[in-house]
Amino acid sequence: GIQVEQSPPDLILQEGANSTLRCNFSDSVNNLQWFHQNPWGQLINLFYIPSGTKQNGRLSATTVATERYSLLYISSSQTTDSGVYFCAVENQAGTALIFGKGTTLSVSS
Amino acid sequence: DAGITQSPRHKVTETGTPVTLRCHQTENHRYMYWYRQDPGHGLRLIHYSYGVKDTDKGEVSDGYSVSRSKTEDFLLTLESATSSQTSVYFCAISEPSSGNTIYFGEGSWLTVV
């Protein structure tokens, strides 16, 4: 099946710093989504981005489908950005999302 | 808010007992999913449903069964709980008409002792 790899596994930042999270996937996809899991366990959908670039406030995402990767940019990080960021892509059958193992982000003040 | 409610939110049970987790949605979404989350594994798909009485297995379906008799409810059953099924279980919904964007419930913490 399709493989999803995220890097780095862990990231520690000072408040105000910028960061880039990467998601590589092993096959062409029609559906790619980014999620944030906050320290209380809640999973929030950040972007649906099978291709192209989207921005939402301090967050933006770019997917280059032909090269099988996606990037999540976090600018001017805040402590509330801490948590785990997951990338997920649709399986071959188009019936469900397959998740990477996530990047754990810790932002300190 | 995608209108997803999971119950129970926390449960401790003994090995060998049956357990049912319920996912209830209020917005008539077609697709519903059960994932489990474990350290080092991320989120893994257990079962999913694409309509009433239409379900299929995910990558970690052994030891689990599901039922969907109504659009709004998707039940996950552990017929005989084992310690390896101690996990956090997330229900999710998606709607093909909106690009299959997925929204998650708040999770159910299950401990099997």
Chai-1 contact restraints between the chains, C-beta under 6 A:
chainA,res_idxA,chainB,res_idxB,connection_type,confidence,min_distance_angstrom,max_distance_angstrom,comment,restraint_id
A,N31,B,N100,contact,1.0,0.0,6.0,A-B,restraint_1
A,G41,B,G107,contact,1.0,0.0,6.0,A-B,restraint_2
A,L43,B,F104,contact,1.0,0.0,6.0,A-B,restraint_3
A,N45,B,Y103,contact,1.0,0.0,6.0,A-B,restraint_4
A,Y48,B,G99,contact,1.0,0.0,6.0,A-B,restraint_5
A,Y48,B,T101,contact,1.0,0.0,6.0,A-B,restraint_6
A,A96,B,L45,contact,1.0,0.0,6.0,A-B,restraint_7
A,A96,B,Y48,contact,1.0,0.0,6.0,A-B,restraint_8
A,L97,B,I102,contact,1.0,0.0,6.0,A-B,restraint_9
A,F99,B,G42,contact,1.0,0.0,6.0,A-B,restraint_10
A,F99,B,L43,contact,1.0,0.0,6.0,A-B,restraint_11
A,K101,B,G42,contact,1.0,0.0,6.0,A-B,restraint_12
A,G102,B,G42,contact,1.0,0.0,6.0,A-B,restraint_13
